[in-house]
Structures are given as C-alpha cells and as structure tokens.
C-alpha cells in the first residue's frame, strides 16, 4: 500500500493515494472537511448509515462526529482523493473578516453532497497543480487557497454557512442513548465525553450511574457481546470483525474474547460454517 500525505497541520490540504483497499478504522472528525474523490470510492459509516462517494464527487464532512471509513481503489488503478481541512481558527478569522455568520442551526447531516460547479472544479484543479509543483508546502499560499475555497463554496452553496460557521460546542445529551449507538467506535474516553457535552470526570461519574460499571468495562463487554452475535448468527470472520466492534487489533480481540467466553473466536466461525 502506498500513501502520500502533505502536512495536514500546516497546510490543511491532504492528497491520498492507495494501491489496495484500506480500512483505517475509527475516525473522530475534529474539523469540517471538503473531500474530493479523484479515483475510487470512499465509504463513510456513522453506524446506522453508509455514505459512498463516486469519482469526481465533492462532499463536506461535518466536524465533531464519529465515522468509520473504507477506501476502495478502482479495479485498475489507485484510490486518489483530496481533502481540505478547515480548522476553527481559520473559520473564525474568515467569519469576522468577511462578515459571514451562521443564520440558523443546520440539519446535523454527517455528510453533505456538494454540486461541483465549474468554478469549484477549477479550484480543485488548481490545488492539484499546486501540489504537483510543491506549491502547497508554502503556508502563506495554502492559507490563501483555504480562504479561496471557503469563498467559492459558500458562493455556490450559501446554505453551507450554517454548518461551516456554527461554532457551538456539543451540549449535554442523553448518555445512554449515545453510547448504545456509538460503542463500536474505538476512540478515547475523552472523545466520548466531549461528544456528550461532558468533562471526562463528569462523563465517568454519569456513566457509572447509568450503567453501574466503568466505561472501559462496559465498552469491552458490549463489544464482545456484539462480536459473539456476529460470529454465531452472521458467520463473520474474526479477522475482520474486530474492527467492526471497536478493537484496535486482532490479537487483543482474540485474547479478550477467549477470556470472556472460554474459547477462541475462530472456533465459532468454524462451527458456523
């Protein structure tokens, strides 16, 4: 697998290229991201719905959410994409400078498809040209290209102002409902706490009150139960299922599974077959 990435922290623009299918696992999306699909397909999943891109599609991926993603290269060729990240500092400076603000609360769609107008296409092509001659290594240039992208996007799609320039942070939400929906995402507890509108200490306290056990104990138990169901009822393979239920690697999953149930997950796959 080959991957090429520009420095995201400095430039806010990343070009990706993969020879084979890649499951990068869990993703906490901290910043709004424009994603342009050059070749292949990027499939995003929020746990209840999947969002697949097609070649030449442009999408806005909303910040502060949990997503799993799989990168599929075309039958003959490489997966290629361009991602443009807008951090909160950049957006706030742009908002004040151009007097652009969110008018109302936006519909919380995790992924928004954007019609690629001729001028947006020209913008994407310019980024690819800059990349080819290493122009994106100049921070001053990339800062200008980020602002240019914002101007063109909100000119073509004014409704996106309500997403891009909404600077509110997650508010306190129903903890039990959120965790039941998102336990299979393998992210740190501080991410779960933030997304439920709590400090880490408050999150742990509220969690203990709701579930009568610690977050780490509950998460492992819930993930193992789901894995057991998928292996016994759907004939899934342990080599792939560990990512789906929130484990970082196969060895840790196999060890935890055997400790919990008394047998290796591979035996269930064999008996099901």
Buried (B, 14 or more C-beta within 10 A) or exposed (E): EEBEEBEEEEBBBBBBBBEEEBEEBBBBBBBBBBBBBBBBBBBBBBEEEEBBBEEEBBBBBBBBBBBBBBBBBEEEEBBBBBBBBBBEEBBEEBBEEEEBEBEEEBEEEBBBEBEBBEEBEEBBEBBBEBBEEEBBBBEEEBBEBBBEBBBBBBEBBEEBBBBBBBEEEBEEEEBEEBBEBBBBBBBEBEBBBBBBBBEBEBBBEBBEEEBEEEBEEBBBBBBBBBBBEBBBEEEBEBEEBBBBBBBEEBEEBBEBBBEBBEEBBBEBBEEEE
